[in-house]
Amino acid sequence: LVQVAGGNLLAPEVPDLVREVNAHDARDPDVTARAMHLEVERFTGRLASRAPPLPQGLVHLCHYLYHAAEVKFGVLAAANSVVMMLVSRVITPIVLREAQRQGPDTGFSKKISELS
């Protein structure tokens, strides 16, 4: 899905997320977890208000998945299925690619499992 949508689908949101997560000190796990949660909230807020919106093909796929899951499993499961598809097939690969681009010494590779 990432390749279909284009290489810079979530630019500049993802580089900002990676930079902000890397900026946090990892010595205190509780502080790190709260800070990463805040960064993810900011990231999703920027995605929700971005222009231009997501590519039409991806929007249609999300609508199709939502309606198919809603009929069989209900509204909450339908919303969860769309979010999981976006996170697992679009957002995570883009975040991983950006983390690799910024280099192995940034510490992001250690934090990526907590972030995802």
Sequence and secondary structure as in RCSB ss.txt:
>XXXX:A:sequence
LVQVAGGNLLAPEVPDLVREVNAHDARDPDVTARAMHLEVERFTGRLASRAPPLPQGLVHLCHYLYHAAEVKFGV
LAAANSVVMMLVSRVITPIVLREAQRQGPDTGFSKKISELS
>XXXX:A:secstr
 HHHH TTTTTTHHHHHHHHHHHS  SSHHHHHHHHHHHHHHHHHHHHT SS S HHHHHHHHHHHHHHHHHH H
HHHHHHHHHHHIIIIIHHHHHHHHHHH GGGSHHHHHHHH 
